[in-house]
Amino acid sequence: MANVILDTNIYGKIIEDKRGIELAEKLIKDDKFVIHNFKTIRDELRRAKNVLKVYDRIVKTRLFNDTKEIDGLAKNYFREYKKFGGRKQWTRIKNDFKIIAYASIKNCDLVFSNDEKTLKNSASLKSYRMVNLNRKLRTPTFYKYEDLKRSYSLID
């Protein structure tokens, strides 16, 4: 069984993609692919009602709230990110770091995101690995939306 986080942008991709609803149905039926329900992601999707409906159907766990542990780990990522030359301000990147902190604390296996500018830029990736190594946490493996589609044989 794989514990999975789909970043906010993945839900938008599902809605935009002509085969996205087909993918959503496969995700819903796949009991070996457990997509976590994290409040930070849900809150980001609140403004997009049609996307939120898809999110609510796909997630398979109870809603997990942000915690002091998640916030603290995200802030550690941010400090390391700055050391590695990261340029974004905390207010612009905190949700991305909270998502990865949640995934690391909950021992998620996979994170799907197409966000190369913040969540998956080189300074961010280095910061997750360094902080998680020091804390003895496993950093999830990162994939793109196209990889998710490919895993269900939905590539056009």
N, C-alpha and C positions, 0 to 999 in steps of 0.2 A: 504494500500500500504506500502511495506517495502522498505526503502532506504538501500542499501547494498554496502559494499566494499568486493571485493574478493582480498585477498593478492596475491602477485606475484606468490607464490608457488602453489596456487590453479589452475592457468592457466596451469602450468606444469602438475599437476595431471590430468586435463581434457585431455591433449594431450596423456599422458601415459596410461590412463584408457581405457579399451576395450569398455566401455559404455560412455566414456567422450563426444564424439561428440553428442550422443543422449541427454546427459545432457545439452550440449551447446544449442542444438535446443530447448529444453524445456525452458531454461533460456531466449532465444531470444523471444519466443512466450508469455512468462508470463509478462503481463503488470502490474501486482501487485507486481513485484519483480524488482525494479529499481536499476540496478547496475551502480554505479558511475564511471566516467571516470576521474581519477586523474593522472596528468602528471608524478608524481614520480613513479607510478606503470608502466605506459606506457614506461617511459624511462628505467626502469629495464628490460623490456621485449624486447627492441629493438634488442638485440643480438640474440634473438630466433625468427626468422621471422615466422616460422610456428605457434608459440604460439601467436605472435603479431596479426596475422590474426584472430585467434579465439577471442582474446581480443577485437579487433575492431568490431567484429560482435556482441559480447555480451553486451558491455557497451551501456547504454541508455541515457546518458546525454552528454551535450557538455563537452569539455575538460576543466577541472579546473586546473589552475596553482597553484604552490606553492605561498604563500603570506607571508608577514612579520608576520601576525597573526598566521599562521600555524607554521612557523619557530619558533616564540617565544614560542608558546605552547609546541612544541616538545622539545625545550631547557629546559622548566620548567619540563617536564616529565623526562628529563635526569638528572637534578639536584636531583629530588626526587628519581629517580632510584638509583643513587649513595648512597643516604642516606639509602636506603633499602638494600644495599649490592650488587648492580649490579656491574658486573666486566667488561663489554664490554666498549670499547672506543666509543666516539661520532661518529667517522667516520664509525664504524661497525654497529651502531644501529640507526643512524639518520633517515634513510628512514622509518624504522618501526615506529618510533615515529612520523614522519610527516604523515604517513598514518593514525594513530590513531588520531592525532591532526585534520587532515582534517575531518575524520569521526565524531569527537566530535563537531567541529564547524558547520558542515553541518547537524548535528542532524541525522546521520545515525543510523538505528536501529540495524543492524547486521554487523559483520565482520567475514568472513570465512578465517581461516588460519591454517595451520598445523605446523607453526613455534613455537615450544615449547621452543626453546633455547633463542630467543630474544624477539619477539613480544609478546608472551604469557607466558614468565617465571614469577615467582611470584613477583619479584622486579618490573618488568615492569607493571604488572597488578595493583599492589598496587600504583604505581606512577600515572597511568592514573586515578584511582579512587580518590586519594587524590587531585591531581591538579584540576580535573574536579569538584569535590565537592567544592573546594575553589572558583572556577570560575563560579559555577552554570551551568555547562555543563553536559549533560547526557553522560555517558560512554556507548558505544555500547555493545551489548551482543556478546560474542565470541563463534564461532562454528568451527568445523573441516570439511574437505572435505566430509567425510563419512556422516555427518549430512546433508549436502547439497544434496548428492545423495539420502539419505533416504527421504528427504522432497519431492522428485519427484518419490518415489517408485522405485529407480534404484539400490537397494542393491542386490548384487549377492547372 
